[in-house]
Each structure stands twice: as C-alpha cells, then as structure tokens.
Amino acid sequence: MPTLKTLQPGDEPLLDAFLSQHADTSMFLRSNWRAAGLLDQGARFQGTYIAAYIDKIIVAVAAHFWNGMVVVQAPVHLAEVVQAAVTQSRRAIAGISGPAAQVEATKSILGLSKRPTQLDESEILFSLTLQDLKIPPALAAKEVQCRLPHPQELELLSQWCAAFNKEALGQTETLNLRPACRQVVEARQATAMHWVLVAENSLVSYSAFNASLPDIVQIGGVWTPPSLRGKSYAKSVVAGSLLEARSHGVKRAILFTSDDNQAAQAVYRGIGFVPTGERYGLVLFEDS
C-alpha cells in the first residue's frame, strides 16, 4: 500500500521529478505550484496536493485547487489521492482535468458520474517544438502585429473572455461571468501571459498561456470574434505569442482541443502542432 502525504514546502523536487515524467499532461499541476507554492491558503493558483509514495518516491498526485478544479496525475492509486485531496480541501468540486482516462475514473470515484456538466470532453493533445514553428505570412510580413495588451484594452478582452467561455466551455451568461473574466484577464496582464493581434489599428484576435514553465508553455483561451474569422488571425496571434516565448528560452508548447473543433485543429496544425497520441480530459460541472 502507498503512503499518502499532504505536500508541503520542501517537497517540490520529488513532486517535479514525478510530474516531469508526464510533462504533457501535467502542465496545470506544475505551473500552479511554481506560481503559488504548495501551501493552500485559498489564493489564486493554490491548492491542496496529495501524493502517494512508494519507497519514498511519488507515484501519484491529485490536487484540489482554489477554483474548485480537481487535477490529477495518478497512473496508480488514483482513488486514494483523489479522495484524500477532496476530503482535506473541503472545497466544492467545480470540475476535473488531467489524463482523459483518469478524469473519467475520477468522476466515478467521487460519485459524480451523473452530475450535470457544462463540458465533458476527452480532447486531442497537441505539441510543438518551437524551433519548428511555422510563421504565418501576414505575421512575417508585419501586416499584423502581435503584442501584449494595453491597460485600456482589458475591458474589451474581458468581453472576449466571456464570449470564449460561453462558446468553448459551455458557460451561461450570469452576473458573475464578466467580473470573473475581468479577474482572469487582469491576472494574465500582471504576469504578461496573454497577447493580442492588431490589424489596421484594431484588435482582431487573442491568445493566452494558461500554464507556463521555463521550458514549456500551454496555450489556452484563443479567441477571434466570429465576424473576423477565416483570415488566419488565430494562427498569427498564437504564433506571435510563441515567438515571444521562444525568445525567452521556451522549447515546447502544448495545447488541447476537441475532436469536433476542426477549425481550431486547422489553426494549430497550420503553425506546426502535431497530436501527441495522448488525450486530455476536461470536465466542468454545472453550478449546483
């Protein structure tokens, strides 16, 4: 039987040694502890991390984060770490993410298989070695520009974030949606983790990193208003963000998207992303 432990400051080397073996499906876990540490005081990016040890080596991890998400990387002893994380955190469960098969199993472990969801998908995981990044012609010719947003643009980006959440994540328009999106956008602004594409002095597309490490980043929140689609703007904003990351030593990028979203897949394949062969699970429950 494994030994279960609530991870604390000082446990980072063993944690990262384990998660690095599953790098493509551990971005949220690795990025969040680097951003906020292992203590759980309810702040943004913080969570309760439970690890299973065998012979003093971590073999499984589950974390229950500040936003209610349960994130797993547990090829063994999944039930033990998930149940311990949720019991100790005492948080409501907003969703689950991690390797797709583990996410599906976690729903059952927590007795949530029949709980209504706004999103429940096993998504295609894509990867790109940044030296192989294909630069869209318009970006290469400087017909469009990719840059960090200006402060006065955050209100528009909050509107775009809300529109993305409704279209891509199945959220409904509530009084809390726009303020929550504003917080997300402001946090990305503070850490320089999002970009806009400018064409003819207008913002036309948006991309962000939802997890970031010194050598690898994960793309999320890519959004182009419907009236501006079909112009390769998404390709340019994602490529522009990755050019910036590459200039700071980042080597790889990861993202996941649904089987049904052929337009998104075409965007990512068009700049060099290829499927890894793994599936990433994402479940978001309806508000109870």
N, C-alpha and C positions, 0 to 999 in steps of 0.2 A: 504494500500500500504506500502511496506517496505521503509526504509530509506537506501540509498546507501552511502557507505563511502569508501574512499581510505585508506587502513590500514597503520598505521604509528607506529614507536616505541612507546611502551606502550599499544598497542592493542593485544599483544601476549597472555595474559591469556584468553581473550574472544575467540580469534581465536582457541587456542588449546583446549579449553573446547568444542567448536563445532566439530572440526576435530576428537577429541578423540572418539566421538560418532560413527564415521565412520572410525575407525582406519585402517582397512584392505585395504580400497580403497583411503586413504589419505596420503600414505607414501611420495610421492614426495612433496606435499604441506607442510607437517610437517617437513620433513628433510631439505628442501631448506630454509625455514625461520630460522630454527635453525642454519644452516650453514652460512647464509649471511644476516640475518635480514630482515626487512620489507621495508627499503628504496630501491628504484630502481635507481641505477646508472649504470646499464648495465653490472655489473661484474658477474662472474660465480655464478650461483645459485640464483641470484637476479631476482625479478620480480615485476610487478605492481599487487597488491592484491586488489580486490574489494569485499566488504562484504555487504550482505543485512541484515539489522537489523529489528527486530520486538520487541517492548518493551525492547529495549536496549540489546537484545540477538541476536547473529549472527545465522542466519538460512540458509545461503548460501554463498559460496565463489567461485570466479574464479580468476585465476592469469595468466598473460601473461609473460613468463619468458625470460631471456636473450637470449636463444637459439631459440626463436620463438614458443615454445610449449605453448598452452593454456591448463591449467589443471583445472579441475572443480570438485567441490563437492557441488552440488546445488540441493538437492531434491525438493526445491521450488525456484521460482524466477530465474530460470536458465537464461532465455533470458536477464533479466536486468543486472545481474552481468557479463555475458559474453560480452555483447555489451559494457558495460562501461569499462571493462578491456582492450579490444582491442582498443577502441577509445582512451583511455588515454595513453596507452603504445606507440602507433603509430608504433609498430613493424610489420614486415611481419609475417604471420602465417605459421609456419613450420609443425605443427601437433597439435593433440588434444589427451588428455588422461584423464582418470577418470572412474567412473562407466559406464559400457557399454551403457546403455540406455541414459545417459546424453551426452555421446560423440556423439552418433548418432544424438541426438536432436541438439547438438551444431553445427554440420555440416550444418544443415538446417538453424539454427538461423543466422549463418554467411554467408549464401548463397554459401556454399562450397560443396554441395552435389554432384555436377558433376565435381568438380576439380579432375584431375588425382592424384592417390595415388601410393606410392611405397609399402605401407602397410595399410590395413584397416581390423582390426580384433576385434572380441569380444572373449576374451581369458578366460580360466579357471583360477580362483584364488585359489591358494593352500596355506595352512597354516600348521605350525608345532610348537607344544610346545616343546622347546628344551630339556626338560627332557625326551622326548620320542624319541629323535634322535637315529636312528639305525646306528651303526658304521660299515662300510664295513669291511669284514675280513682282506683284504690286509692292510688297514689303521691301524686297531687294532694290526695287527702283525708287523707293521712297515716295511712291504715290500715296501711301498711307503711312502713318506713324503710330508706333506702339509706345506708350509711356505710362508712368504712374499717374493716377488721377489727381486732379487738383481739389483742394478742400471744397470749393464751391460746387463741385460736381457730385458730391456724395449723396445729395438728395435724389438726383436722377438715378444714381446707381442703387439706392435703396428701393426705388420703384422697380428697377430691373431685377433686383434680387427677389422681390416679392413675386414678380411675374415668372421668374425661373422656378421658384418654389412651387407655384401653382401648376405650371406646365410639366416640370420634370419630376417633382416629388409628390404630386397629388395633394398638396395642401389646399385648404379652402381659405377664402378671404375672411379674415377675422380682424377685430380691433387690435389684436396683438401682433399681427403679421408684419405690418410695416415697421413698428418700433423694433421688433426683433431683428428684422433685416437691417435696420439702421445700425444696430449694435454690431452685427456681423461685419458690415462694411467699414465701420469705424475701427474695429479691431484689425481688419486687413490693412487699412490705411496706416495704422500705427506701426505695423510690422513690415510695411512695404511688400505685401503678399498678393497684390492684385494689380491689374493693368487694364487700360482702355485702348481701343484703336480709334484713331482720328482720321477721318476722310473729309476733305474740303471743310475743315474747321468744325466738324460736327463729330460727336461721339457715335460710333456705329457698332461697336462690339466690346465684349468684356470677358476677361478670364481671371482666374484666381488659383492660388495654391491652397488646398485645404489641409495639406500636411507638408512639412519641409524638413529636410535633413541636410547636412553639409554636402552629401554626395548624391542625393536623390530627392526629387520633389513629386508630389501628387497633384494633378490638375483637377479642379472642380469648379462648378458654377459658371461654365461657359455659356454666354447668352448673347444672342443677336436679336433685336426686335424683329418680329415677323415680317414687317414691311421692307426690311433691309437684308433679308436672307437671299442666298443664291448668288452672292457677289464675292465669295471667298473671304469675307471679313473674319469669320471664325478661325480659319486657317492662319490668317495673318496675326491675329491677337494672341493665339496660343503660341505660334512660332516666335513672335516677338518676346513674349514672356520667357520662353526657353532660351532665347539668345542671351537675355539678361542673366538668367540663372547660369548658363554655361560660362559667361564671363567671370562668374564668381566661383568657378571650380566644380559646379554640379555636373555629374557624369550621366545621370539617367533620369527619365521621367516615367511615371506610372499614371494610369487613369483607368476608370471602368465605365462602361456604358451598356445599355440594354441591347438585347438581340433585335428588338423591334426598331431601334433608332438608327435606321440606315443612313440618314443624313449625317448624324454625328460620326458614325463609323467612317463615312467617306472623308469627312474633315480630317480625322486623326490619321487614317491611312495615307491621306494625301501629303502629310508632312513627315511620314516615315514610321508611324507607330505600327506595331505588329502584335497580334494576340500572343499571350504568353502560354496559353493552354490551360491556365487556371481560371476558376470562376470566383467572383466576389459576391457575397450575399449582402443585401441591404433590406432591412425591414423597418418601416416606420409605422407605428400604430396610430390609429385614430385617437383623438383626445377622448378620454373617458369622462 
